[in-house]
Amino acid sequence: MSRMKDIIFKLSGVLILASAIVYLIEPVVASWVMIVGVLLFSFSIVSAPYKGENIRMKRLYGFRVLSCGFMIASAYLMYEQNSLWPLVMIVGAVFMMYSAFAMPGE
């Protein structure tokens, strides 16, 4: 099961990046690709919660969930063709990057 979650996680990341590139050519298709990618990404994050007692790890997991919220908002803004979607996506990516680099240290 863990192998399948890893594949879904990687596939969702590729879909999110592809949607950002495809948006330049076909915004409607890109928004649907982004929605699918973000939903898969959020599923892979939320389905593997942190169950330990370390307060810092709980906070970092909270950052990951917050990042998913920003990505969902970005997908909605992309669907609405609002020009703020890249900014919201970057904010979500910053939270995800911070937690990705800080978690292995714990």
N, C-alpha and C positions, 0 to 999 in steps of 0.2 A: 504494500500500500504506500509506503514511503517513496518508493521509486516513481509511482504514478503521480504523487503530489509534486515531486521534483520536476517531472516532465510538464505538468500543468503550470507550475510556477515559471519555468523557462519559456514555455509557449506563450503564456500571457505577457511576459516581458517583451517578447518579439512582436506580438500583436500591438502592444501599446506603442512601441517605437515605430512600427510600420504605419500605424494610423497617423502619427505625427508627420511622416513623410508623404503619405498618400493625400493628406489634407490639402497639400499644394495643388494637386491635380483634380481630385474628386472629393469635395468636402462631405457630401452626404454619405458616401461609402465609408470614408474615414471615420465618421462619427459612429457608425455601427460597429466597425472593427474595434474602435476604442472602447465602446460599451462592453463588447464581449471580452476583450482583453482585461479590462478593469474588473469585471465581475469574476473572471477566473482568478485574477491576481488577489482580489479581496477574499475569495473563498480559500485560497491556499494560505493566506496569512491568518485568517480567523479560525480555520480548522486546526491550527497547531498552536494553541495558546501556551503561554508560559505557566507552569504549575509549581514552580519553586517558591522559595521564601525570600529571595534576594530582591530588595526594594529597587535597586538600580535596574535589574533585568525587567521587573514589572513596568517600570517607567519607560524603558526602551521598547518593550512590547506595545505599550500605549502609544508611543510615537509611531510605530508601524501601523496601528489601527487608525490613528489620526491621518497618516499618509494615505491610507486607503480612502478615507473620507475626502481628502483633497483630490484624489484621482477620480473619484466618482463625480465630484463637483466639476472637475475639468471635462469629463466626458459629457456631462449635461450641457456645459457651456459650448463645447464643440458641436453638439447636436443642435443647439440654438444658433450656431454660427456667430457667437459672441467672440470678439477679439481678445478677451481676457483669459481664454482657456490655456494658452501657453504659460502665463504667469502662475496660475493656480497649479498647473502640472509641475512647474519648477519648484514651487513651495513644497508640494508633496514629495518630489524627488529628493529635496534637501533633507526632509525628515527621514526618509527611507535610507538615504546614504549615511546620515549620522548614526542611525540605529544599526545599520549593517557594519559599520566600522567599529562601533563601540561594543557590540554584543560579544564578539570573539575575545575581547580583552577581559570580559567578566568570566 
